[in-house]
Amino acid sequence: MRGIVVGLLVGTALLSGCSQKTEANDTLPSTSTAPTAEDLPQLGPADFPVPDEARTKDAAGAEAFARYYVELLNRQQAIPAGQSLRDLGPDCQDCLAIAQRLDEAAQAGQRIEGGELSMVGEPGITFRGDSANFNFIARIEAVAMYDSSGVLMPESQYEAEDRLPSGFELVWSPEDKSWLVSGAFIG
């Protein structure tokens, strides 16, 4: 049946010579298998939610999620606040440790300057159904921490680091309709 419909469409186009400009029919059903925003539960900070393209159970979705998580790490460090990292990496020990450190800094009134994480070059991804490994080379900018009175804390000042082998282990969460971080390593 589908072949007949395609044949009729091609035949009609040939007969009409395709000389007239016609508008696309916007009443056709969507062929997208990606979930829509209405299908997805809220995940991530309200003002920085996990994007729809990071919520597909495929290699592209896993990569989009890993890139989002790097941006989230940078964002949460600047605030500082750790809850979003816990929400998206509830079984990731390194993520939980980073989240705790950010919450401790917030409670102490400390401010973090610098330390942004970025990816250098093209990452590698291994996708296997409900899990994915996302490997990349990281760069971390110089970082300094200041106490609640604005005084530099010398024990928390570090130079920039280039070319750190890094990665995330991701698992698919059917409840959240998203990837979650189950393991992380930076350098």
Secondary structure, 3 states (H helix, E strand, C coil): CHHHHHHHHHHHHHHHCCCCCCCCCCCCCCCCCCCCHHHCCCCCCCCCCCCHHHCCCCHHHHHHHHHHHHHHHHHHHHCCCCHHHHHHCCCCHHHHHHHHHHHHHHHCCCEEEECCEEEEEEEEEEEECCEEEEEEEEEECCEEEECCCCCECHHHCECCEEEEEEEEEEEEECCCCEEEEEEEEEC
